[in-house]
Amino acid sequence: MSGVLARLAAALGASIVPQDGGALIFHEDESRHLPADLQGKVVVVAPTAEAFQAAFDAL
C-alpha cells in the first residue's frame, strides 16, 4: 500500500502530511506550496514504497 500511495502522491504533485507534523514531498519545488509552518519540516523522498515507508517512520 505504501508504494501505491507514494506513486499516486508523486504523480499528483501531492504532499503527505501525517498528524504528527512534518510533510513528505517527492520533488523539492513542491515545498513552496506548503504552509509556512510546514516548510521547515519537509522531507523529500523518492516515490518508492521503501523510501516512503522509511521517511514516514522517521517522522
C-alpha positions, 0 to 999 in steps of 0.5 A: 500500500505504501508504494501505491500511495507514494506513486499516486502522491508523486504523480499528483504533485501531492504532499503527505502530511501525517498528524504528527507534523512534518510533510513528505514531498517527492520533488523539492519545488513542491515545498513552496506550496506548503504552509509556512509552518510546514516548510521547515519540516519537509522531507523529500523522498523518492516515490518508492514504497521503501523510501516512503515507508522509511521517511514516514517512520522517521517522522 
